[in-house]
């Protein structure tokens, strides 16, 4: 089964992780290389036998080249997208962790076309995945770092 086929019209919710990695006035975002080509927090699906923390570290390393220390659970999200007929086209349960960079060089990789530190004031000018702008603003305001 292809990756896109496994994500569209799933038989059960898919478990994913994202990492909220911030520095003063900016947050780390990746631009997806696959449609819809939007900016989001680095992250992806948890693999079989992998813990949530392991998945967050792996996804950030694959997408950004950075090694992180995973911090506390910042929030949990249900992402449920029905199609026009009301069938569930996508259903993700997403654990978002705060994290700090411990090493590596920022370079886009895996399914990320770009990876960069984006100023919080520049977020409205980016094409973000649905809910990303609000999530980043909330987490930056809560100072969930560490």
Backbone torsions as a table, in degrees:
resi	resn	phi	psi	omega
1	UNK	NA	130.6	179.9
2	UNK	-70.9	161.1	-179.2
3	UNK	-59.6	-44.1	-178.4
4	UNK	-67.8	-36.5	179.4
5	UNK	-65.8	-35.0	-178.7
6	UNK	-72.1	-22.3	-178.4
7	UNK	-91.7	-25.2	-178.8
8	UNK	-95.6	131.9	-178.7
9	UNK	52.8	55.8	-178.0
10	UNK	-70.3	158.1	177.8
11	UNK	-83.0	-17.6	179.0
12	UNK	-153.0	163.1	178.7
13	UNK	-61.0	145.1	176.8
14	UNK	-100.0	137.8	-178.2
15	UNK	-95.5	128.2	179.5
16	UNK	-134.1	169.7	177.6
17	UNK	-132.9	153.4	170.4
18	UNK	-138.1	157.4	178.5
19	UNK	-121.1	127.0	174.1
20	UNK	-95.4	105.8	-176.5
21	UNK	-119.8	113.6	-175.5
22	UNK	-123.8	157.0	167.1
23	UNK	-134.5	170.0	-174.6
24	UNK	-49.6	116.5	174.9
25	UNK	78.4	2.9	-176.3
26	UNK	-146.2	160.1	178.0
27	UNK	-134.4	147.6	178.6
28	UNK	-81.1	123.6	178.2
29	UNK	-127.7	154.7	173.3
30	UNK	-122.5	145.5	173.9
31	UNK	-99.1	122.1	-177.8
32	UNK	-64.3	137.5	179.1
33	UNK	-81.9	-14.7	179.9
34	UNK	-106.9	151.8	178.3
35	UNK	-52.6	141.2	14.5
36	UNK	-91.4	17.5	173.1
37	UNK	59.7	40.5	-177.6
38	UNK	-106.8	164.7	179.2
39	UNK	-86.2	142.0	178.4
40	UNK	-156.9	174.2	171.9
41	UNK	-67.3	147.1	176.1
42	UNK	-64.0	143.4	179.2
43	UNK	162.8	-179.0	-179.5
44	UNK	177.9	-164.2	-176.2
45	UNK	-78.6	148.3	174.7
46	UNK	-79.3	134.2	178.4
47	UNK	-89.4	155.6	179.9
48	UNK	-55.9	129.5	178.9
49	UNK	84.8	2.6	-176.0
50	UNK	-104.2	138.5	174.2
51	UNK	-78.3	165.7	177.5
52	UNK	-60.2	-42.4	-180.0
53	UNK	-64.8	-42.8	177.6
54	UNK	-61.1	-42.3	179.7
55	UNK	-63.1	-42.6	179.2
56	UNK	-62.2	-45.6	179.2
57	UNK	-61.9	-44.9	-179.0
58	UNK	-63.3	-48.5	-177.9
59	UNK	-61.7	-43.6	179.3
60	UNK	-64.2	-42.8	178.9
61	UNK	-62.1	-45.5	-178.9
62	UNK	-64.0	-41.0	-173.2
63	UNK	-88.0	-22.7	-173.9
64	UNK	-128.5	-13.1	-175.3
65	UNK	78.4	2.9	-176.5
66	UNK	-99.1	145.2	172.5
67	UNK	-98.1	134.8	-175.9
68	UNK	-125.4	160.4	166.4
69	UNK	-107.0	120.2	-178.0
70	UNK	-78.6	130.0	179.3
71	UNK	-98.1	-143.8	-175.2
72	UNK	-78.9	159.9	174.5
73	UNK	-68.2	119.1	-178.1
74	UNK	-84.0	-41.4	179.6
75	UNK	-168.5	163.8	172.3
76	UNK	-118.6	140.9	-178.9
77	UNK	-130.1	143.5	168.9
78	UNK	-105.4	121.0	177.9
79	UNK	-114.1	105.8	-177.0
80	UNK	-123.5	117.6	-177.2
81	UNK	-120.9	107.1	174.7
82	UNK	-80.8	155.7	173.8
83	UNK	-86.9	-176.2	-177.1
84	UNK	-62.9	-24.3	179.7
85	UNK	-89.0	-1.5	179.3
86	UNK	90.3	-0.7	176.3
87	UNK	-77.2	149.7	-179.5
88	UNK	-77.9	108.4	-179.9
89	UNK	-82.0	-37.7	179.5
90	UNK	-142.6	141.6	176.8
91	UNK	-149.6	109.7	179.5
92	UNK	-119.9	142.3	166.8
93	UNK	-109.3	116.8	-169.7
94	UNK	-117.6	125.5	174.0
95	UNK	-98.6	120.7	179.8
96	UNK	-106.0	121.4	-179.5
97	UNK	-109.6	147.7	167.3
98	UNK	-78.2	154.2	-179.7
99	UNK	-156.3	158.9	174.5
100	UNK	-126.4	149.0	-179.8
101	UNK	-77.9	131.2	178.8
102	UNK	-111.1	-15.7	-179.0
103	UNK	173.6	-177.5	179.6
104	UNK	93.5	172.5	178.3
105	UNK	-118.2	133.4	-177.7
106	UNK	-68.5	114.3	176.6
107	UNK	-152.8	133.3	-179.5
108	UNK	-67.9	141.0	178.1
109	UNK	-153.9	179.7	179.2
110	UNK	55.6	-122.4	-178.0
111	UNK	-96.1	17.2	177.1
112	UNK	-101.5	123.7	177.1
113	UNK	-77.9	-32.3	179.8
114	UNK	-144.5	153.0	174.2
115	UNK	-142.9	128.2	-179.6
116	UNK	-159.6	159.7	172.7
117	UNK	-79.6	122.6	-177.3
118	UNK	-112.8	125.9	177.4
119	UNK	-62.2	141.4	-178.8
120	UNK	-58.3	-33.5	179.6
121	UNK	-71.3	-18.5	-179.0
122	UNK	-89.8	-7.7	-177.4
123	UNK	-57.3	-42.6	-178.9
124	UNK	-60.9	-22.5	-179.7
125	UNK	-87.7	-2.1	-179.3
126	UNK	-98.4	149.0	172.3
127	UNK	-85.4	100.9	-174.3
128	UNK	-99.9	151.8	171.9
129	UNK	-62.1	150.4	-177.0
130	UNK	-53.4	130.2	177.2
131	UNK	87.4	-11.9	-176.2
132	UNK	-65.9	-43.5	-179.3
133	UNK	-60.0	-45.8	179.9
134	UNK	-65.9	-40.2	179.7
135	UNK	-63.9	-47.3	179.8
136	UNK	-62.2	-44.4	179.5
137	UNK	-60.5	-42.4	-179.8
138	UNK	-66.4	-46.8	-178.0
139	UNK	-68.5	-37.1	177.1
140	UNK	-65.3	-37.6	178.5
141	UNK	-69.3	-31.2	179.8
142	UNK	-83.6	-11.5	-178.0
143	UNK	51.2	62.3	-176.7
144	UNK	-83.8	10.6	-175.9
145	UNK	-64.0	148.6	174.1
146	UNK	92.4	NA	NA
